[in-house]
Amino acid sequence: MKALLVFLVQISWAQVQVAFLEGPSQIGRFSHVAISYKGQWLHTHPYRGVELVSTVALGHMGVLTEVMVLNDRSEPSEKFVNEVLGKPYDHGYSWDSDGYYCSKLVGIILGLQPKPMTFDASIWPPSFQKLKGRPGISPDDVYLQLTKQGYRTRSFRPLCSKLFVF
């Protein structure tokens, strides 16, 4: 138990954390991503848009499996958070729209670069094919870009399995 408390204290002192969640998706490993802000998680919800939630509430978006700790980055500014809270979810996954999807929000905060999007026709509805080649970023892309920058994750699953009953 003492080691668990030390681990939690170390994570809470990190300047910024990025949470990666897995869900029932055939599209990639991660189905959702969020970023820490003042002890909560800033993310986008498909119906409520950009919001701040607890770790427990974030768990409704999928299984929290990885947390990446970025010690040399700061959490988003209070001004930015106040500007984006309540903004709508972008169901069209457009990098240029006023709305946000989860990885676009985190990508913008961390200064990550979008890449031309691809949509496997066997998985995605035909309406998404019109977005092929447009700039965007997925939760897997966020994970890969941060990993290439040298950041590493801490597996969250063993920690959660000891704290919560799944």
N, C-alpha and C positions, 0 to 999 in steps of 0.2 A: 504494500500500500504506500509506503514511503517513497519508493521509486516512481510510482504513478503520480504522486503529488509533485515531485520534482519535475517530471516530464510536463505536466500541465502548467506549472509556473514558468518553465523555460519557453513554452509556446506562447503564453500570454504576454511575455515581454518582447516578443518579436515585433519588428516594426510593422510588417504586413504579412498576412497569411492568405493563401489562395486555396479554397476548398474545391476538390474534384469529386463529383458524385457519379455513381454508376446507376443505370436504370434499365428498364426493359427496352433496350434499343438495339437494332440490327445495324445501326449506322456507324458506330464507333465505340471505343471503350467507355468514354465518359458522355453522359447525357446532360450534365449541368455543371456550372462553375459559379463560384461566388467569391467575394473578396471581403476581408475583415474590415470593420470600422467600429471603433469604440466598444469592443466586446460583443458586437453583433455581426451579422453577415449582410452585406449589400448584394442584392441579386435582382433578377427580374422574374416575375411570375406571369404566366400566360394570360391571366385574367386581371390581376391587380397591378401589373406593371412593375416599375422599380420600387423596391421596398427594403426595409431593414427588418431582419428576423433573427430569432435565437437559433442556436444549433439544433435544437429539437424541431423547430418549425422548418428549418432548412432540410431536415431529414425527410420531410414529406415530398421533396422533389427527387429523391433517390437515396441510394445508400452512400453515405460519406465514407470514401475508401482511402483518399489521399489528401494530405494537407502539405502544401509547399510553403516553406517559411522563407521570406525574402528579407534578410536582415539589413540590407543596404537600400531598401525602398521604404517610402513613407505611405501611410494609409492615405486614401483620398482626402482632399481638403474638405472642411465643413461647408465651404461655399459651393464646391462641386456637388457634394452630396445633397445639399438643399435644393440645388438647381435640377437634379435628376429625379429626386424622390417623387413618385406619382406619375412620372412619364410613362406613356403606354408601352406595352410589349409590342415588338415589331414582328408580326407574324409573317411578313414578307422577307425577312432577313436581309434588309438593305443597309449597307454601310453608310449610305448618305441620308437616311431618313432621320426624323426627330425622335423616333421610338428606339427602344433597345431590346436586344435579345441578350441572354446571359453572357455569352463569350464576347460579344461586341462591347458590352459595358466594362468587363474586366480588361479586355484588350486596349480600350481607349485609356483607361486609368493607368495601365502599365506601359503605354506607348508601344504596344505590339503592332506589327504590320499585318494588314489583311492580305489575303492571297486570292487568286481566282478560285471561285467555288466550283465544286463538282457535285453532281447529284446522281447517284446510281439509279437508273430508270427502273430497276427491278425492286427498289425499296421505296423511293420517293414518288409521290403522286405526280402526274404529268405537269401540273401547274408549276412545279419547281424547276422544270427544264429551262424555262425562260430566264432563270437566274444564273444558269451555267456560265462561268467565265467572269461574272461580276465579283467585285471585291467583297470578302467576308472572312469570318474566322469562326472556327468551331471550338468546343471545349478541348478536343484532342489537339487542335492547333495551338491553343494557349499552352497546354501541357508541353508539347514538343518544343515550342519557341523558348519557354522558360528553362527547360532541360538543356537545350543547346547553349543557353547563356550560363550554364553551370549550376543552376539551382537544383536541389534534390528534394524529394518528398519524404515525408514520414508516413508510413502506413497507419491509417486511422482505424482500420477494421479490428485489429486485436485489442486496441484500447477500448473501443466501443463495445465489443463483445463482453468485456469484463464489467462494464458499467451498466449496460442496458441488456434487456432480454429481447432478442429478435424473434 
